Amino acid sequence: MSTGIVQRTVVVLPERWSGVLPAAAVPALRAAERVLADASVPDEVVAATGAVRADGWGADGAAEVLLTTDPARADGAAVIGLPEGSALLDAVAVMDRLRSPGGCPWDAEQTHESLLQYLIEECYELYQAIEDGDGDAIREELGDVLLQVLFHARVAAEDTARPFTIDDVAGDLVAKLVGRHPHVFAGSERIDTAERQEHRWEELKRAEKQRESSVDGVPLGQPAVALAAKLTSRTARAHLPADLLPAGASVGEQLFALAAKAKLAGVDPEAELRSAARRFADTVRAAEQAAAADGADPHALDAAGWRRYWSTRAG
C-alpha cells in the first residue's frame, strides 16, 4: 500500500456523464487499489473506469476511490469534482442528441435563418430580466441565450461548405479575449482604467479586422435608438465634431440628435427610453385596473375617463 496517498477519495461526476473525468482524479485513480461506484453512477461510467458497484467503503483499509454524482457522499474523504464550466459539455452533448438522427424532428429541421426570431426574442427576455433585477429569471434566460449559441454552432457543424463546431466558436472567443487583453495575458503594456481599456479594445479590434471606417462593424439591425447611440460613440472616438451629427428638422434627425446628446452625456438612450416606455405601460395597466375596480369598462374609456383614473394612479 502506497504512503502519502489519501486513502479515500470521492470523485463527484455530473448526473449526465459526457465521457470526461476530472484531471485531478487521474492520480487518485491510478493509485487506488479499488475503484467503487455507487448507485447514482451510470453503467457506462462503471464499465469505462473498471469500477465495481458499492454502497460504501471497503473494510480492509485499501486505498479506494468512490465515484458518485452526489456531492454529499464525502464521508470525510478527499473530494474531487469537475471544474466550473464542465456542465457545458453536457449541454453540447444534449444539443447533439437532439439534432442527430433519432432525436427531435423539430430541432433537426431548424436553420440559421429559422432560428433568428428566437435569438432576438431570447436576448430581449434576458434584457428584461436584468432590467427587473430578477436573479432567477436572469439564470433561466442566460440558459436560453446559451441554447441559441449551441444550436447555431450545431447547425454550422453540418454545413458542407464551411463547417465549424462549438469548439471552434469557443477557441476563437478565447483567442479574441487573450489577444485584446495584452495587459492581462502578455504583460506587454499597462492599462489602469476601464476607459483606457475600452479605447484599447477598439484599437486592437480595428487593427485585427482591418477596418477602413470608424463605423465599420456597427450592426445596423439593432434598435434605432441604440444604433444612433453606437454611431455617436464610434464617431466621437474618431474625434468627429459634435456639430456634424444629424440635427435637421425631420423627426428622424431630431430623434438621432436626442439619442446622441444622451450618449455624449454618458447616458444610455436605449435603456432610458425602454425604462420610460415600461413605466408608461405600467401606468396604463394601473389606470385600467382602477377603472375596472370602479365598475367601468376599461376598454371603453373616453378622454375624461382616462384622465380620471390616470389621476387616481398618480395619487
Beta strands, then each sheet from edge to edge (+ up, - down):
strand 1: 8-12
strand 2: 34-37
strand 3: 52-53
strand 4: 64-68
strand 5: 78-81
sheet 1: 3+ 2+ 4+ 1+ 5+
end
